[in-house]
């Protein structure tokens, strides 16, 4: 990378797509795997479905913890890749490996005894609490596999190789479906374990993921561990990762409050929002892929001391993401019913979901800009900036005005309008902050 001194749009498109497409497809497979799990468990009854559904929500919340080493790790590792200090990157990997194992074990010790309480806290019935303890309680014993899977994805993404993670995910996701069929329903001589069988299948598939990653380190390539412990490395990663984790945690709590506002309107409004979120999640796939590309390329170019290319690569990635997500937005605006009717045939729910999707469709371009440039700033180490922008706009433009509208009996269209306005404003702010360039002077010790 050090020999790249000028901006070549064709070369840049190739770089971005080679990072973004596999990352997006890998994330899509993650989503499909969740949906398949829910579909297969759903045949056991509504209590089993609720237990697994809540358990998956708890796993999403663990993403707050994992962002400490995923965001912080990417910022450090991508710089080292850009400066061709691969040995140093592999020292960082070893230290992150130790940190991740310890963090996962602490999380396990915390979550295993608290699993029934967490389900009760969410208002689950006694039967759902019992099933939830079997499902999420089992997953909690294997958190080390979940954490390491995220770590190794972060490492290979930072190295500019997202295709490895895609291939591994394709293989393990296929195995997971087969294992679900075995352990949930008791096929091929396996015991019928119900929801616990789904958890066991997930952990085995994750174990295969981690094993395949480790085998990559044994091959004849530059990937691997260099066994040198350094507290300085951990401190550097935490300096970037902790603010990112705080941002994600507060954002998650804030969104839960926002969902509560929507639920206060009606059951149909909440159902419509949930349907809309599932459909919108598909539109997020290119945004996720391009955000990974932006974070990685910015870090790599900064590491190579090519700040101009770091800026141009992020802005170019934002343009590509805007095209992809803008096209999806057009479909949301003009053909929302097609996707909605795959989830429900309730007319009230459909009509409200149409409003939601059309408002989301309008904001797909600023959402793409926000996705990409917020990740680019994180890749540059400007995590406190992203924290401030994200939380201030979320509360001042979306949540507080939505609460006021709800309190005074305003139609739900006002809530969705505030959501759309917040996305637009946030996208513009991230654009102007990134263009201002204060991130160029930030130093991340590597």
N, C-alpha and C positions, 0 to 999 in steps of 0.2 A: 504493500500500500504506500510506502514511503516515496515511491517513484512517481506517484500521481500528483502532478503539480497544477494541472488545468482541469476545468470542468468540461466533461464530455457527456452530453445528455443521454446519448445511446448507451454508453457504458454505465451511467448512473441508473438508468431505468432497469438495466439488467441486474445490477447490484441490489437495488431495492426489491425487485420482484423475486429474486432468488432468496431473499430473506423473508419477505412478507408472505408470499403464497404458501410455503410450507408451514409457517407459523400459524397462519389463518386456518389452514386445513387441519392442522393438529388441534387447534382450539375447537374447530367444528366437530372433530371426532370426540373430543372431551364432552361436548354438549350432547352429541348423539348417544354416547355411552350412558350418560345420565338418563336420557329419555328412554333408552332400551331397558335400563334397570327398573325404572318406574313402571314401564309397560308390563314387564314380566312379573314384578312383585304385585302389580295391581290386580292380577288374577287371584291373589290370595285373599283379597278383601280390602275394604276401605281403611281398616285399622293398620294393616301392613303398609298400605300405600302412604298413609299419613306418617307412620314411623320413619319410613325411608326418606320421604320428602323433607321432613324436619331435619333428619340426620344430614342430608345433603346441604341444607341451609347452614348447619353448624360447620360443615367442612368449608363452605364459602367464607364463613367468618374467620376460619383459621388462615385464610389468605392474608388477613391483616398481619398476623404474626410472620408469615412466610415472606411478606414483602420486605422485611428487614434485610434478609440476605439476597432476595431476588433483585430488588432495585439497587441496593447498595453494591451487590456483587457485580451486576451488569456495568455500573458506572466505573468500577475499578478494572474489571477484566477486559472490557472493550478498549480502554485506554492502553492497557498493556499489550493487547493484540495490535493496536494501531502503531505502537512504538516498537513492535517486533520483539518484545520481551516475553517470549513464551514461557521460558523457565520461571520467571517471576509470576506469570499468570498461573502456572501449575502449583507454585507455592501458595498462592492465594486460594486456589481450589482446595488444596489439602487443609488449610486452616478453616475455610468455610465448611468443609466436610465435617471437621471436628465440632465446629460451632453448631452446625445444623443437627448433628446427632444429639448433642447435649440439649439443645432447644426442644427437639422433638420428644426426648425422654421426659423433660420437665412438663411438657404439654400433656403427655400421656399420664403422668402421675397426678396431674391436676384434673384431667377430664374423666378418667375411668370412674372414680368414685362419685363424680358430680353429674354423670350422664342422666340418671333418673330425675335429679333436681332440675336440670336444664329443660327436659321435656315437660315437667310439671309447670315450670315457669312460663312456658309457652301455652299453657292452658290445655295440655293434652289429657285425654282420659286415662284411667288406670291401665286399660288394655294397651293403649298406644305407648304409655310410659314403659310398660313391660317389654313390648316389642322393640321399642326404641333402644332400650338398654341392651337388647340382644344384637341390634344392628350397629348403632353408633358405638356402643361399648366395645364391640368386637373391633371395629375400625380403629378405635382409639389405641388399641394395643399395637397397631401397625403404623402409627403416625410417622415413625422413622422412615418408612418406605415412601409415604406421601411427600414428606419434606425433601428427601433425597431426590425424588423424581423432579421436583421443582428446581432444586439446585442444579442438577445436571442439565436440565433444559436451559437454565440461565447461562451455564457455562458454554454450552455449544452455540447458543444464540450469540453470546458475546464474541465468540470466535468466528462468527459469520457463517455458521453451519447449522441452519434450522432443518435441513432435509433429514439429518440423522434422527432428530426427535420425531419427525413425521413418520419415517419408516418404522421406528420402534413402536410408535403409538398404533399404527395400522396393525402390526402383528399382535400386540398385547390386547388391543380392543377386541380383535377377533377371538382370541383365547378367552377373554372375559365373558363374551356372549355364550360360548360353549360351557364354561364353568358355571355360569348362571343356570343354564339348562340342567346341569348335573346336580348342583348343590341346593338350588331352590326347590326343585321338584323331585329330586331323588332318582335321576336317570343314570344309565350306564353303571348301575351298581352302587352309586353314591347314596349316602343318606339324604332324606328330604329334610332340609334344615330351615326352609322358609327364608325369612328376612336375614337370619344369621348366615345362611348359605350365600346370600347376595353379598354380604360383607366379606366373607371368606374368599369368594370369587374375585372381588375387587382387590383384596390384598395380594392374592396370588398373582394377578395380572400386574399389579404394581411391582411386586418382587421380580417378575420377568423384566419389566422396564429397567429397574435398577441394575439387574444382572447384565442386561445387554449394554447398558451404558458402561459398566465396569469392564466388559469385554472389549469395548472400544479403546479403553486405556491400555489394554494389553497388546493391541495391534502395533504394526510398524508405522507409527505416525507420531506427531508431536503432542498428542493428548496424553494426559496422565497426571499423577501426583508427584510432587517433590516434597519429601517428608521433612519439612523445616517449620517448626512452630514459631509464630510471631504474634505477640499481642498487638503490635502496631498495625498489622493487617486487619485484625478484627476491629480495632478502634476506627480505622479509616472507613471500613464498610458500614459500621454502625453510625458514623457521622452522616452518611448519606441515607442509610436505610431506615433509621429510627424516625426522622421526620416524614418519610414516605409512608411508614407504617401508621403513624399518628393521623396523617391525612386520610388514609384509607379507612381507618377505624372510625373517625368522626364522620366521614362521609357515609359510611354504612349505617351508623346510628341515625344520621340525618335523613337518609332515604327511608328508613323504617318509620320515622315520624311522618314523612310525606305520604307513605302508603296508608298510614293511619288516617290521614286527612281524606284520602280518596275513599277509604272504607266507610267513613262517616256519612257519605252520600247514600250509598245503597249497596246491597250484595252484588247487584248487576254491575255497578260501577267498579267494584273491586275485581270481579271476575273479568270484566273487560280490560282492566289495567293489566292483570296477570297474563291474559291472552296476548295483549299488545306487546308486553315485555318479551314473551317467548318469540314472537315474530321479529321484534326489533333486535333480539339477540342474534338472529341470522345476519342482519345488516351490520352488526358489530364485528363480524368475522374479519372483513377486510380492514376495518379500523384497527382491530387488535394486531393483525399482521403488520400493517404499516407502522403502528406505534412501536413494535419490536424493532423494525427496520430502522426507524428514526433514532431510537435510543442507542442502538448498536453502532450505527454509522457515525453519529455525533461523537460518541465516546472514542471510536477508533480514529477518526480524523483529528480530534483533540490530542489523542495520544501520539499521533504522527506529526503534531505541531502544524496542522493544516487547518487553521481556524476558519479560513474563508470557505473551504470545501465542507467543513462541518455545518456552516450556516446554509450553504447552497443545497447540500444534501437533504437537510431537514425541510426546507421550503419546497424543494422539488418533490419530496415524499408527501408533503401536505397536498400538493396539487394532484398527484396521482390518487391519493386517498379520496380527495374531493370528487374526482371523476367517478370512481368506483361506487362510493357511497351516495353520490348525487343520483346516479342511475337507479340505485335501489330506492332512493327517496321518491323518484318519479313514480315507480310502481306502487309505493305506499299511498301516494296522493290520489292516483287515478284508479287503482285496482285493489283497494284494501280488503274488500269482502272476500275475495278468492282465498286468501290465506286464513282469514278469521274463521271461515266456515269449516275449515279443517279441524277446529278445536271446539266449536259450539254451534248449535242451531237455534239458540235462544235469541229472539229478535231484539229484545231490549239490550242484551249483552253485545250483540253484533253492532247495533247502531252506536253504542257508546265506544266500542272498540274502534269503529271507523273514525270517529272524531280523534281519538288518541293517535292512531296511526297516521292520519293526515297531518296532524300537528308535528309529529315526529318526522314525517317525510319532508316537511318544509325546512327542517333544521339539520338535515343530513350533512350538508356542506360545512356549516360552522362546527358541527359535531366532529367531522373528519379533521378539521383544522385543530380543534381542541385536543382530540386524541393524539395526533402526531406531535404537535408542538409542546404539549405538556410532557410527553415522553422524551422529546428532544431536550427539554430543560432538565429533566431528571437525569438523562444521560450526561449532561454537562455538569451535574452536581447541584443545580439550583432547586433543590427539593423544598427549601423553605419558601421560595417564591411560589411554587405550584401549590403548596399547602395554603398560603394566604389567599391566592386567587380563587382556588376551588371552594374553600369554605366560606369566604366572604360573599361570593356571588350566589352560592347555594342558599344561604340563609336570607340575604337581603333582597334578592330578586325572585327566588322561587318559594321558599318555605314560608317566610313571614307574610308576604302578600297573599299566598294561597290560603293561609290560615285566616287572614282577615276576610277574604272572599267567602270562605266556608262559614265563618262565624256570622256574617251578615246575610247568609242565605243565597249567595251568588251561585249561578249555575256552574257545573263542573268544567264547562268550557273555559272559565276564568282560571281555574287551576292549571289546565293544560296550556293555556296561553302564557302563564307565568313560567311554566316549565320550558316552553319554546323560547321565550324571551331570554331566560337565563342561559340557555345553550348558545344563543346568538351572541349575547354580550360576552360570555366566557370565551367563545372562539375568537372574538375581536380582541379581547384583552390579551389572550395568549399570543396572538399574532403581533400586536404592537410591542409587547414585552420582549418577545423573542427578537424582533427586528431592532429594538433598542440596543441589544447586544451586551448588556451588563454581565451576562453569563460567560462571556468570553474571558473575563479576568478572574473567574473562580479557579481555585487550585484544589485538586483532589490528590492527596499524597498517594503515590503508587510505588 
